[in-house]
Amino acid sequence: MITKRSQFDEPYELCQRPVPRCGEHDLLIQVCAAGFCHSDLQVLRGQFPAKLPMIPSHEPAGKIAQVGSNVQGAWKVGDRVGILNFKNACGHCVGCRQHARRAARPDPRFCRNREMAGFKHDGAFAQYMLADPETTVHLPSAVSYEQGGPLMCAGVSLC
C-alpha cells in the first residue's frame, strides 16, 4: 500500500502502485521509515506548489533493493541508506555548470531543474522509491531508520 495526496487540505489516501522500475542510474530503495515535517504539512495544505496526485514525504530511510547497471560507487543490495529529496541533476543549468568545476558529476542539490521527492515528484510514503546515488548516503548501523529519515531533511540543513 502507498499513501498518496490527491487533493490539497484533504486526508491522504491509500492506493496500490507498481514497484518503480530501477533505471540504469538509479537505486531502488525499500522504504523502512519516512518522516513528515513542516514542509510536508505545507504541501498537504496547498501552500507549497505541487502537482497532484503525488506520494508525499521527503525524509526516507531504507535499504537498497536494486542497483542500476551504470551506478558508480560502493552501493550494494541490502545497504542501509538515507535519501535526500533532491535528485536527477540536468547537467546543463547554471548550478550544474558551476558545480561541475569542482566535481566529476553534477550534484542535484545545486541544479535548478532537479526533481524534488515529496514536493514536485513522488516521495517516500511508499514501499519502494527510486533514489539518486549522488544524494544517497550510507546510514550507520547505530542510527535507526526512524532516526535516519528526519536527518535527511533537518540534519542536512545543519551541514
DSSP file (Angstrom, degrees, kcal/mol; ACC not computed):
  #  RESIDUE AA STRUCTURE BP1 BP2  ACC     N-H-->O    O-->H-N    N-H-->O    O-->H-N    TCO  KAPPA ALPHA  PHI   PSI    X-CA   Y-CA   Z-CA
    1    1 A M              0   0    0      0, 0.0     2,-0.3     0, 0.0    15,-0.2   0.000 360.0 360.0 360.0 146.2    0.0    0.0    0.0
    2    2 A I  E     -A   15   0A   0     13,-2.6    13,-2.5   124,-0.1     2,-0.5  -0.940 360.0-132.5-126.8 146.7    1.1    3.5   -0.8
    3    3 A T  E     +A   14   0A   0    122,-2.4     2,-0.3    -2,-0.3    11,-0.2  -0.875  31.6 179.4 -99.1 132.2   -0.1    6.8    0.6
    4    4 A K  E     -A   13   0A   0      9,-2.9     9,-2.6    -2,-0.5     2,-0.5  -0.921  28.3-131.3-132.5 160.6   -0.9    9.5   -1.9
    5    5 A R  B     +B   54   0B   0     49,-3.1    49,-1.8    -2,-0.3     7,-0.1  -0.952  29.4 163.4-108.4 119.8   -2.1   13.0   -2.0
    6    6 A S        +     0   0    0     -2,-0.5     2,-0.3     1,-0.3    -1,-0.1   0.700  67.8  20.6-107.7 -29.5   -5.0   13.6   -4.4
    7    7 A Q  S >  S-     0   0    0      4,-0.2     3,-0.9     3,-0.1    -1,-0.3  -0.982  83.9-104.9-139.2 150.0   -6.4   17.0   -3.2
    8    8 A F  T 3  S+     0   0    0     -2,-0.3    37,-0.2     1,-0.2    36,-0.1  -0.461 101.5  12.9 -72.3 147.6   -5.0   19.7   -1.1
    9    9 A D  T 3  S+     0   0    0     35,-4.2    -1,-0.2     1,-0.2    36,-0.1   0.745 104.5 108.0  58.4  29.8   -6.2   20.0    2.5
   10   10 A E  S <  S-     0   0    0     -3,-0.9    -1,-0.2    34,-0.4    -3,-0.1  -0.917  79.1 -86.2-127.3 156.1   -7.8   16.5    2.4
   11   11 A P        -     0   0    0      0, 0.0    -5,-0.3     0, 0.0    -4,-0.2  -0.211  50.3 -99.0 -59.8 152.4   -6.7   13.3    4.1
   12   12 A Y        -     0   0    0     -7,-0.1     2,-0.3    -6,-0.1    -7,-0.2  -0.301  37.6-137.0 -64.5 157.4   -4.1   11.1    2.4
   13   13 A E  E     -A    4   0A   0     -9,-2.6    -9,-2.9    -3,-0.1     2,-0.4  -0.901   6.4-128.2-117.8 147.2   -5.5    8.1    0.5
   14   14 A L  E     +A    3   0A   0     -2,-0.3     2,-0.3   -11,-0.2   -11,-0.2  -0.770  39.9 160.6 -90.1 141.4   -4.1    4.6    0.4
   15   15 A C  E     -A    2   0A   0    -13,-2.5   -13,-2.6    -2,-0.4     2,-0.4  -0.939  38.3-109.4-150.9 170.6   -3.6    3.1   -3.1
   16   16 A Q        +     0   0    0     -2,-0.3    -2,-0.0   -15,-0.2   -13,-0.0  -0.900  35.6 169.0-105.8 135.9   -1.8    0.4   -5.0
   17   17 A R        -     0   0    0     -2,-0.4    -2,-0.0     3,-0.0     2,-0.0  -0.989  36.1-106.4-140.7 148.6    1.1    1.3   -7.3
   18   18 A P        -     0   0    0      0, 0.0     3,-0.1     0, 0.0     0, 0.0  -0.336  47.8 -89.1 -68.8 158.1    3.6   -1.0   -9.0
   19   19 A V        -     0   0    0      1,-0.1   110,-0.1   108,-0.1     3,-0.0  -0.490  55.1-103.0 -62.8 132.2    7.2   -1.1   -7.7
   20   20 A P        -     0   0    0      0, 0.0     2,-0.5     0, 0.0    -1,-0.1  -0.272  35.0-110.6 -59.3 146.2    9.1    1.7   -9.6
   21   21 A R        -     0   0    0     -3,-0.1     2,-0.6     1,-0.1   109,-0.0  -0.688  29.5-126.7 -80.8 123.6   11.4    0.4  -12.4
   22   22 A C        -     0   0    0     -2,-0.5     6,-0.1     4,-0.1    45,-0.1  -0.602  25.7-149.7 -75.0 115.4   15.0    0.8  -11.4
   23   23 A G    >   -     0   0    0     -2,-0.6     3,-1.5    45,-0.1    47,-0.1  -0.250  31.0 -97.0 -78.4 172.9   16.8    2.7  -14.2
   24   24 A E  T 3  S+     0   0    0      1,-0.3    46,-2.5    44,-0.2    47,-0.3   0.714 125.5  39.5 -67.1 -19.9   20.5    2.3  -15.0
   25   25 A H  T 3  S+     0   0    0     45,-0.1    -1,-0.3    44,-0.1     2,-0.2   0.248 104.6  91.6-109.7  11.6   21.5    5.3  -12.9
   26   26 A D    <   -     0   0    0     -3,-1.5    42,-2.7   106,-0.1     2,-0.4  -0.593  62.6-140.6-106.5 162.9   19.0    4.7  -10.0
   27   27 A L  E     -CD  67 131C   0    104,-2.1   104,-2.6    40,-0.2     2,-0.6  -0.995  19.6-142.3-113.3 129.4   19.0    2.9   -6.7
   28   28 A L  E     -CD  66 130C   0     38,-2.6    37,-3.4    -2,-0.4    38,-1.5  -0.846  23.6-160.7 -91.0 123.2   15.7    1.2   -5.9
   29   29 A I  E     -CD  64 129C   0    100,-3.2   100,-2.0    -2,-0.6     2,-0.8  -0.894  19.6-144.4-111.7 131.1   15.1    1.6   -2.2
   30   30 A Q  E     -CD  63 128C   0     33,-3.1    33,-2.1    -2,-0.5     2,-0.3  -0.856  33.4-131.8 -85.8 113.5   12.8   -0.4    0.1
   31   31 A V  E     +C   62   0C   0     96,-2.0    31,-0.3    -2,-0.8     3,-0.1  -0.525  34.1 171.5 -74.3 127.1   11.5    2.3    2.4
   32   32 A C  E    S+     0   0C   0     29,-2.5     2,-0.3     1,-0.4    30,-0.2   0.662  70.1   3.9-105.7 -25.7   11.7    1.4    6.1
   33   33 A A  E     -C   61   0C   0     28,-2.0    28,-2.3   112,-0.1    -1,-0.4  -0.973  59.2-171.6-157.3 148.5   10.8    4.8    7.6
   34   34 A A  E     -C   60   0C   0     -2,-0.3     2,-0.1    26,-0.2   112,-0.0  -0.978  16.7-139.1-146.8 131.3    9.7    8.1    6.2
   35   35 A G  E     -C   59   0C   0     24,-2.0    24,-0.5    -2,-0.3     2,-0.4  -0.323   1.1-145.7 -87.0 169.2    9.3   11.4    8.2
   36   36 A F        +     0   0    0     21,-0.1     2,-0.2    22,-0.1    -2,-0.0  -0.972  27.9 169.1-134.8 116.2    6.7   14.1    8.0
   37   37 A C    >>  -     0   0    0     -2,-0.4     4,-1.8     1,-0.0     3,-0.5  -0.569  52.2 -80.8-121.6-174.7    7.9   17.7    8.6
   38   38 A H  H 3> S+     0   0    0      1,-0.3     4,-2.1     2,-0.2     5,-0.1   0.849 126.1  57.2 -57.7 -37.4    6.5   21.2    8.3
   39   39 A S  H 3> S+     0   0    0      1,-0.2     4,-1.9     2,-0.2    -1,-0.3   0.894 105.2  51.2 -61.7 -39.0    7.3   21.3    4.6
   40   40 A D  H <> S+     0   0    0     -3,-0.5     4,-2.6     1,-0.2    -1,-0.2   0.878 107.8  53.0 -64.5 -37.0    5.1   18.2    4.1
   41   41 A L  H  X S+     0   0    0     -4,-1.8     4,-2.2     2,-0.2    -2,-0.2   0.886 106.5  52.8 -64.1 -38.9    2.3   20.0    6.0
   42   42 A Q  H  X>S+     0   0    0     -4,-2.1     5,-2.5     2,-0.2     6,-1.1   0.894 110.1  47.5 -64.0 -39.4    2.7   22.9    3.6
   43   43 A V  H ><5S+     0   0    0     -4,-1.9     3,-1.1     4,-0.2    -2,-0.2   0.934 110.3  53.0 -64.5 -45.1    2.3   20.6    0.6
   44   44 A L  H 3<5S+     0   0    0     -4,-2.6   -35,-4.2     1,-0.3   -34,-0.4   0.887 112.2  44.7 -55.7 -41.9   -0.7   19.0    2.4
   45   45 A R  H 3<5S-     0   0    0     -4,-2.2    -1,-0.3   -37,-0.2    -2,-0.2   0.515 115.3-113.8 -84.0  -5.1   -2.4   22.4    2.8
   46   46 A G  T <<5S+     0   0    0     -3,-1.1    -3,-0.2    -4,-0.6    -2,-0.1   0.651  83.6 121.2  81.7  14.5   -1.6   23.5   -0.8
   47   47 A Q      < +     0   0    0     -5,-2.5    -4,-0.2    -6,-0.2    -5,-0.1   0.625  68.8  54.9 -84.8 -15.0    0.8   26.2    0.5
   48   48 A F  S    S-     0   0    0     -6,-1.1    -2,-0.2    -8,-0.1    -1,-0.1  -0.984 100.7-111.3-118.2 122.3    3.7   24.7   -1.5
   49   49 A P        +     0   0    0      0, 0.0     2,-0.3     0, 0.0    -2,-0.1  -0.303  50.5 161.4 -59.3 127.1    3.1   24.3   -5.2
   50   50 A A        -     0   0    0     -7,-0.1     2,-0.5    -4,-0.1    70,-0.2  -0.996  40.3-120.5-146.9 146.8    2.8   20.6   -6.0
   51   51 A K        -     0   0    0     -2,-0.3     0, 0.0    68,-0.3     0, 0.0  -0.787  48.1-109.2 -89.0 126.0    1.5   18.5   -8.9
   52   52 A L  S    S+     0   0    0     -2,-0.5   -46,-0.2   -46,-0.1     2,-0.1  -0.771  90.1  45.5-107.7 153.2   -1.2   16.1   -7.7
   53   53 A P  S    S+     0   0    0      0, 0.0     2,-0.3     0, 0.0   -47,-0.2   0.584  81.6 150.4 -72.9 154.5   -1.7   13.2   -7.3
   54   54 A M  B     -B    5   0B   0    -49,-1.8   -49,-3.1    -2,-0.1    68,-0.1  -0.993  50.1-118.6-153.1 145.8    1.7   12.7   -5.6
   55   55 A I        -     0   0    0     -2,-0.3    68,-2.6   -51,-0.2    63,-0.4  -0.806  43.4-140.4 -85.8 121.5    3.2   10.4   -3.0
   56   56 A P        +     0   0    0      0, 0.0    69,-2.3     0, 0.0   -53,-0.1  -0.144  51.3  74.4 -80.9 176.5    4.3   12.6   -0.1
   57   57 A S        -     0   0    0     61,-0.5    67,-1.8    66,-0.2    68,-0.2   0.570  36.7-163.5  91.6 130.5    7.3   12.7    2.3
   58   58 A H  S    S+     0   0    0    -23,-0.2    27,-0.3    65,-0.2   -22,-0.1   0.032  72.3  82.8-123.2  23.3   10.9   13.8    1.6
   59   59 A E  E     +C   35   0C   0    -24,-0.5   -24,-2.0    25,-0.1     2,-0.2  -0.533  60.5 161.9-127.0  66.0   12.6   12.2    4.6
   60   60 A P  E     +C   34   0C   0      0, 0.0    23,-1.9     0, 0.0     2,-0.3  -0.580  18.0 176.4 -94.4 151.1   13.2    8.5    3.7
   61   61 A A  E     +CE  33  82C   0    -28,-2.3   -29,-2.5    -2,-0.2   -28,-2.0  -0.983  27.5 114.4-140.8 143.1   15.5    5.9    5.1
   62   62 A G  E     -CE  31  81C   0     19,-2.5    19,-3.2    -2,-0.3     2,-0.4  -0.879  55.9 -70.4-173.6-155.1   15.6    2.3    4.0
   63   63 A K  E     -CE  30  80C   0    -33,-2.1   -33,-3.1    -2,-0.3     2,-0.3  -0.961  44.9-101.4-130.9 149.3   17.7   -0.4    2.3
   64   64 A I  E     +C   29   0C   0     15,-2.2    14,-3.0    -2,-0.4   -35,-0.2  -0.491  33.4 175.6 -70.9 126.5   18.8   -0.9   -1.3
   65   65 A A  E    S+     0   0C   0    -37,-3.4     2,-0.3     1,-0.4   -36,-0.2   0.677  70.4   6.7-100.3 -26.7   16.7   -3.4   -3.1
   66   66 A Q  E     -C   28   0C   0    -38,-1.5   -38,-2.6    10,-0.1     2,-0.5  -0.978  60.8-145.7-157.6 145.0   18.4   -3.0   -6.6
   67   67 A V  E     -C   27   0C   0     -2,-0.3   -40,-0.2   -40,-0.2    10,-0.1  -0.964  29.9-117.4-115.4 126.3   21.4   -1.1   -8.0
   68   68 A G    >   -     0   0    0    -42,-2.7     3,-1.6    -2,-0.5   -44,-0.2  -0.230  26.4-114.0 -60.2 151.1   21.2    0.3  -11.6
   69   69 A S  T 3  S+     0   0    0      1,-0.3   -44,-0.1     3,-0.0    -1,-0.1   0.731 113.7  41.6 -63.0 -25.1   23.7   -1.1  -14.0
   70   70 A N  T 3  S+     0   0    0    -46,-2.5     2,-0.3   -47,-0.1    -1,-0.3   0.208  81.4 128.9-108.1  15.4   25.5    2.2  -14.5
   71   71 A V    <   -     0   0    0     -3,-1.6     2,-0.3   -47,-0.3     4,-0.1  -0.560  46.4-149.8 -73.7 130.1   25.6    3.3  -10.9
   72   72 A Q        +     0   0    0     -2,-0.3     2,-0.1   -47,-0.1    -2,-0.1  -0.669  50.4  42.4 -95.1 153.3   29.1    4.3   -9.7
   73   73 A G  S    S-     0   0    0     -2,-0.3     2,-1.4     1,-0.1    -2,-0.0  -0.421 100.5 -46.8 107.3-179.3   30.3    3.9   -6.1
   74   74 A A  S    S+     0   0    0     -2,-0.1     2,-0.4     2,-0.0    -1,-0.1  -0.447  78.2 139.3 -92.1  61.8   30.2    1.4   -3.3
   75   75 A W        +     0   0    0     -2,-1.4     2,-0.3    -4,-0.1    -8,-0.1  -0.878  20.8 168.0-107.1 136.7   26.4    0.6   -3.4
   76   76 A K    >   -     0   0    0     -2,-0.4     3,-2.2   -10,-0.1   -12,-0.3  -0.989  43.9 -84.1-144.9 156.6   25.1   -2.9   -2.9
   77   77 A V  T 3  S+     0   0    0     -2,-0.3   -12,-0.2     1,-0.3     3,-0.1  -0.318 115.0  28.7 -56.8 134.0   21.8   -4.6   -2.3
   78   78 A G  T 3  S+     0   0    0    -14,-3.0    -1,-0.3     1,-0.3   -13,-0.1   0.184  82.5 142.0  97.7 -15.8   21.0   -4.6    1.4
   79   79 A D    <   -     0   0    0     -3,-2.2   -15,-2.2   -16,-0.1     2,-0.5  -0.322  53.4-124.7 -58.5 138.7   22.9   -1.4    2.3
   80   80 A R  E     +E   63   0C   0     59,-0.2    59,-2.8   -17,-0.2     2,-0.3  -0.756  43.9 172.4 -84.0 129.0   21.1    0.8    4.8
   81   81 A V  E     -EF  62 138C   0    -19,-3.2   -19,-2.5    -2,-0.5     2,-0.3  -0.930  34.2-146.8-140.4 159.3   20.7    4.3    3.4
   82   82 A G  E     -EF  61 137C   0     55,-2.4    55,-2.7    -2,-0.3     2,-0.5  -0.936  23.5-147.7-118.6 149.5   19.1    7.7    3.8
   83   83 A I  E     - F   0 136C   0    -23,-1.9    53,-0.2    -2,-0.3     2,-0.1  -0.971   4.3-142.2-127.8 124.7   18.0    9.7    0.8
   84   84 A L        -     0   0    0     51,-2.9    48,-0.3    -2,-0.5    33,-0.1  -0.461  26.8-120.8 -73.8 155.9   17.9   13.5    0.3
   85   85 A N  S    S+     0   0    0     67,-0.4    32,-2.6   -27,-0.3     2,-0.3   0.663  86.7  90.3 -78.1 -13.8   14.9   14.7   -1.6
   86   86 A F  E     +G  116   0D   0     30,-0.2     2,-0.3    49,-0.1    46,-0.2  -0.661  55.4 156.1 -84.3 134.7   16.9   16.3   -4.5
   87   87 A K  E     +G  115   0D   0     28,-2.1    28,-2.9    -2,-0.3    20,-0.0  -0.992  34.9  32.4-153.9 162.2   17.6   14.1   -7.5
   88   88 A N        -     0   0    0     -2,-0.3    -1,-0.2    26,-0.2    19,-0.1   0.971  62.2-150.7  59.1  69.6   18.5   13.9  -11.2
   89   89 A A        -     0   0    0     17,-0.3    -1,-0.1     1,-0.1    20,-0.0  -0.393  10.3-137.6 -63.7 143.1   20.6   16.9  -12.0
   90   90 A C        -     0   0    0     18,-0.1    -1,-0.1    -2,-0.1    -2,-0.0   0.804  20.8-142.3 -76.0 -29.4   20.2   18.1  -15.5
   91   91 A G  S    S+     0   0    0     16,-0.1    -1,-0.1     1,-0.0    -2,-0.1   0.434  84.2  70.1  83.8  -1.2   23.9   18.8  -16.1
   92   92 A H        +     0   0    0      4,-0.0    -1,-0.0     5,-0.0    -3,-0.0   0.637  69.9  92.6-123.4 -22.5   23.2   21.9  -18.1
   93   93 A C  S  > S-     0   0    0      1,-0.1     4,-2.6     4,-0.0     5,-0.2  -0.124  89.1 -97.6 -72.8 173.3   21.8   24.7  -15.9
   94   94 A V  H  > S+     0   0    0      1,-0.2     4,-2.6     2,-0.2     5,-0.2   0.909 123.6  51.6 -57.7 -45.8   24.0   27.4  -14.2
   95   95 A G  H  > S+     0   0    0      1,-0.2     4,-2.1     2,-0.2    -1,-0.2   0.912 112.0  45.9 -59.8 -44.0   24.0   25.4  -10.9
   96   96 A C  H  > S+     0   0    0      2,-0.2     4,-2.1     1,-0.2    -1,-0.2   0.915 113.5  48.9 -65.8 -43.0   25.2   22.2  -12.6
   97   97 A R  H  X S+     0   0    0     -4,-2.6     4,-0.6     2,-0.2    -2,-0.2   0.901 112.7  47.5 -65.5 -40.6   27.9   24.0  -14.7
   98   98 A Q  H >< S+     0   0    0     -4,-2.6     3,-0.8    -5,-0.2     4,-0.3   0.913 114.8  45.4 -66.7 -41.4   29.3   25.9  -11.7
   99   99 A H  H >X S+     0   0    0     -4,-2.1     3,-1.9    -5,-0.2     4,-1.0   0.824 100.5  69.2 -71.5 -29.5   29.4   22.7   -9.5
  100  100 A A  H 3< S+     0   0    0     -4,-2.1    -1,-0.2     1,-0.3    -2,-0.2   0.738  87.5  67.0 -62.1 -22.2   30.9   20.7  -12.4
  101  101 A R  T << S+     0   0    0     -3,-0.8    -1,-0.3    -4,-0.6    -2,-0.2   0.789 111.3  33.4 -66.2 -25.7   34.1   22.7  -12.0
  102  102 A R  T <4 S+     0   0    0     -3,-1.9     2,-0.3    -4,-0.3    -2,-0.2   0.523 122.0  40.7-107.7  -8.9   34.6   21.1   -8.5
  103  103 A A  S  < S-     0   0    0     -4,-1.0    -1,-0.1     1,-0.1     4,-0.0  -0.953  70.0-126.4-142.8 158.0   33.1   17.6   -9.1
  104  104 A A  S    S+     0   0    0     -2,-0.3    -1,-0.1     1,-0.1    -4,-0.1   0.823  97.6  33.6 -72.4 -32.4   33.0   14.8  -11.7
  105  105 A R  S    S-     0   0    0     -6,-0.1    -1,-0.1    -3,-0.0     2,-0.1  -0.916  94.7 -97.0-125.6 150.7   29.2   14.6  -11.8
  106  106 A P        -     0   0    0      0, 0.0   -17,-0.3     0, 0.0   -10,-0.1  -0.380  35.0-134.1 -64.4 143.3   26.5   17.3  -11.4
  107  107 A D    >>  -     0   0    0    -12,-0.2     3,-2.1   -11,-0.1     4,-0.6  -0.890   2.9-144.5-102.5 120.4   25.1   17.5   -7.9
  108  108 A P  G >4 S+     0   0    0      0, 0.0     3,-0.5     0, 0.0   -21,-0.2   0.719  94.6  72.2 -58.1 -21.8   21.3   17.7   -7.7
  109  109 A R  G 34 S+     0   0    0      1,-0.2   -22,-0.0   -23,-0.2   -14,-0.0   0.786 105.9  37.4 -64.2 -24.4   21.4   20.0   -4.7
  110  110 A F  G <4 S+     0   0    0     -3,-2.1     2,-0.3   -15,-0.1    -1,-0.2   0.488  92.4 109.7-103.9  -6.0   22.7   22.8   -7.0
  111  111 A C    X<  -     0   0    0     -4,-0.6     3,-0.7    -3,-0.5   -24,-0.1  -0.542  54.7-155.5 -78.9 131.2   20.6   22.0  -10.1
  112  112 A R  T 3  S+     0   0    0     -2,-0.3    -1,-0.1     1,-0.2   -23,-0.0   0.707  97.3  45.9 -74.0 -20.2   17.8   24.4  -11.0
  113  113 A N  T 3  S+     0   0    0      2,-0.0    -1,-0.2   -25,-0.0    -2,-0.0   0.184  85.5 134.4-108.5  14.8   15.9   21.7  -12.8
  114  114 A R    <   -     0   0    0     -3,-0.7     2,-0.3    -6,-0.2   -26,-0.2  -0.109  57.7-113.9 -62.4 159.6   16.3   18.9  -10.2
  115  115 A E  E     -G   87   0D   0    -28,-2.9   -28,-2.1   -27,-0.1     2,-0.5  -0.708  22.8-151.5 -89.0 149.7   13.5   16.7   -9.1
  116  116 A M  E >>> -G   86   0D   0     -2,-0.3     4,-2.4   -30,-0.2     3,-2.0  -0.896  12.0-139.3-128.3 101.7   12.3   17.1   -5.5
  117  117 A A  B 345S+h  121   0E   0    -32,-2.6     6,-0.3    -2,-0.5     5,-0.2  -0.359  88.7  14.9 -61.6 131.2   10.8   13.9   -4.0
  118  118 A G  T 345S+     0   0    0      3,-3.0   -61,-0.5   -63,-0.4    -1,-0.3   0.341 129.8  52.8  86.5  -6.7    7.8   14.6   -1.9
  119  119 A F  T <45S+     0   0    0     -3,-2.0   -68,-0.3     2,-0.3    -2,-0.2   0.664 129.4   0.6-119.9 -59.5    7.4   18.1   -3.3
  120  120 A K  T  <5S+     0   0    0     -4,-2.4     2,-0.3   -70,-0.2    -3,-0.2   0.559 133.5  30.9-110.7 -14.2    7.3   18.0   -7.1
  121  121 A H  B   <S-h  117   0E   0     -5,-1.8    -3,-3.0   -66,-0.1    -2,-0.3  -0.902 104.3 -61.9-139.8 165.9    7.7   14.3   -7.6
  122  122 A D        -     0   0    0     -2,-0.3    -3,-0.1    -5,-0.2    -2,-0.1  -0.151  57.1-166.9 -54.1 141.8    6.7   11.1   -5.7
  123  123 A G        -     0   0    0    -68,-2.6   -66,-0.2    -6,-0.3   -65,-0.2   0.069  34.3 -63.9-111.4-141.8    8.2   10.8   -2.3
  124  124 A A  S    S+     0   0    0    -67,-1.8     2,-2.5     1,-0.1   -67,-0.2   0.413  88.4 101.7-104.9  -1.8    8.7    8.2    0.5
  125  125 A F  S    S+     0   0    0    -69,-2.3  -122,-2.4   -68,-0.2     2,-0.3  -0.350  75.7  84.2 -79.5  61.9    5.3    7.2    1.8
  126  126 A A  S    S-     0   0    0     -2,-2.5  -124,-0.1  -124,-0.2   -95,-0.1  -0.928  90.1-111.3-151.3 167.3    5.6    4.1   -0.3
  127  127 A Q  S    S+     0   0    0     -2,-0.3   -96,-2.0     1,-0.2     2,-0.3   0.847 102.7  18.5 -74.6 -33.9    7.1    0.6    0.0
  128  128 A Y  E     +D   30   0C   0    -98,-0.3     2,-0.3   -66,-0.0   -98,-0.2  -0.973  65.7 172.7-136.9 150.2    9.7    1.4   -2.7
  129  129 A M  E     -D   29   0C   0   -100,-2.0  -100,-3.2    -2,-0.3     2,-0.4  -0.976  32.0-110.5-149.4 161.2   11.1    4.5   -4.2
  130  130 A L  E     -D   28   0C   0     -2,-0.3     2,-0.3  -102,-0.2  -102,-0.2  -0.754  33.4-166.5 -93.5 142.4   13.9    5.5   -6.7
  131  131 A A  E     -D   27   0C   0   -104,-2.6  -104,-2.1    -2,-0.4     5,-0.1  -0.934  22.2-124.1-128.6 152.1   16.9    7.3   -5.3
  132  132 A D    >   -     0   0    0     -2,-0.3     3,-1.7   -48,-0.3   -48,-0.2  -0.841  17.3-142.3 -91.0 123.7   19.8    9.2   -7.0
  133  133 A P  G >  S+     0   0    0      0, 0.0     3,-1.1     0, 0.0    -1,-0.1   0.789  99.3  65.1 -58.1 -26.3   23.1    7.8   -5.8
  134  134 A E  G 3  S+     0   0    0      1,-0.2   -47,-0.1   -28,-0.1   -29,-0.0   0.745 111.6  33.3 -68.9 -22.6   24.5   11.3   -5.8
  135  135 A T  G <  S+     0   0    0     -3,-1.7   -51,-2.9   -51,-0.1     2,-0.4  -0.042  98.9  98.7-124.5  31.0   22.2   12.3   -2.9
  136  136 A T  E <   -F   83   0C   0     -3,-1.1     2,-0.4   -53,-0.2   -53,-0.2  -0.941  52.5-165.5-115.9 140.5   22.0    9.0   -1.1
  137  137 A V  E     -F   82   0C   0    -55,-2.7   -55,-2.4    -2,-0.4     2,-0.2  -0.938  26.8-106.9-126.9 148.4   24.1    8.3    2.0
  138  138 A H  E     -F   81   0C   0     -2,-0.4   -57,-0.3   -57,-0.2   -59,-0.0  -0.549  33.4-137.6 -69.6 136.6   25.0    5.2    3.9
  139  139 A L        -     0   0    0    -59,-2.8   -59,-0.2    -2,-0.2     6,-0.1  -0.873  19.0-123.0 -99.6 119.8   23.2    5.0    7.2
  140  140 A P    >   -     0   0    0      0, 0.0     3,-1.9     0, 0.0     8,-0.1  -0.255  18.8-120.2 -60.3 148.8   25.4    3.9   10.1
  141  141 A S  T 3  S+     0   0    0      1,-0.3    -2,-0.0   -61,-0.0     0, 0.0   0.756 112.2  64.1 -63.0 -23.8   24.1    0.8   12.0
  142  142 A A  T 3  S+     0   0    0      2,-0.1     2,-0.6     1,-0.0    -1,-0.3   0.609  92.3  74.5 -75.1 -11.2   23.9    2.9   15.2
  143  143 A V  S <  S-     0   0    0     -3,-1.9    -1,-0.0     4,-0.0    -4,-0.0  -0.909  80.6-139.5-105.4 120.7   21.2    5.1   13.6
  144  144 A S     >  -     0   0    0     -2,-0.6     4,-2.7     1,-0.1     3,-0.2  -0.286  23.5-112.4 -71.3 162.3   17.8    3.5   13.3
  145  145 A Y  H  > S+     0   0    0      1,-0.2     4,-2.3     2,-0.2  -112,-0.1   0.902 120.2  55.3 -58.9 -40.5   15.7    4.0   10.1
  146  146 A E  H  4 S+     0   0    0      1,-0.2    -1,-0.2     2,-0.2  -113,-0.0   0.830 113.1  41.0 -64.9 -32.2   13.2    6.1   12.2
  147  147 A Q  H  > S+     0   0    0     -3,-0.2     4,-0.9     2,-0.1    -1,-0.2   0.846 113.7  54.1 -79.6 -36.7   16.1    8.4   13.3
  148  148 A G  H  X S+     0   0    0     -4,-2.7     4,-0.8     1,-0.2    -2,-0.2   0.852  96.3  64.9 -69.6 -37.1   17.7    8.5    9.9
  149  149 A G  H >< S+     0   0    0     -4,-2.3     3,-1.7     1,-0.2     4,-0.2   0.950 104.3  43.1 -54.2 -58.0   14.6    9.6    7.9
  150  150 A P  H >>>S+     0   0    0      0, 0.0     3,-1.6     0, 0.0     4,-1.5   0.786 104.7  66.1 -61.5 -26.2   14.3   13.0    9.5
  151  151 A L  I 3<>S+     0   0    0     -4,-0.9     5,-0.9     1,-0.3    -2,-0.2   0.746  86.6  70.8 -65.6 -21.2   18.0   13.6    9.3
  152  152 A M  I <<5S+     0   0    0     -3,-1.7   -67,-0.4    -4,-0.8    -1,-0.3   0.580 115.9  21.6 -72.8  -8.3   17.7   13.6    5.5
  153  153 A C  I <>5S+     0   0    0     -3,-1.6     4,-1.6    -4,-0.2    -2,-0.2   0.621 136.0  27.3-116.1 -73.7   15.9   17.0    5.9
  154  154 A A  I  X5S+     0   0    0     -4,-1.5     4,-0.8     1,-0.2    -3,-0.2   0.880 121.7  53.2 -63.6 -40.4   16.8   18.7    9.2
  155  155 A G  I >4<S+     0   0    0     -5,-0.7     3,-0.5     1,-0.2     4,-0.4   0.862 108.4  49.9 -64.3 -36.0   20.2   17.0    9.5
  156  156 A V  H >4<S+     0   0    0     -5,-0.9     3,-1.2     1,-0.2    -1,-0.2   0.829 102.0  62.8 -70.8 -32.1   21.3   18.1    6.1
  157  157 A S  H 3< S+     0   0    0     -4,-1.6    -1,-0.2     1,-0.3    -2,-0.2   0.762  98.5  57.3 -63.6 -24.3   20.2   21.7    6.9
  158  158 A L  T <<        0   0    0     -4,-0.8    -1,-0.3    -3,-0.5    -2,-0.2   0.640 360.0 360.0 -82.0 -14.8   22.9   21.8    9.6
  159  159 A C    <         0   0    0     -3,-1.2    -1,-0.2    -4,-0.4    -2,-0.1   0.480 360.0 360.0 -77.9 360.0   25.7   20.9    7.2
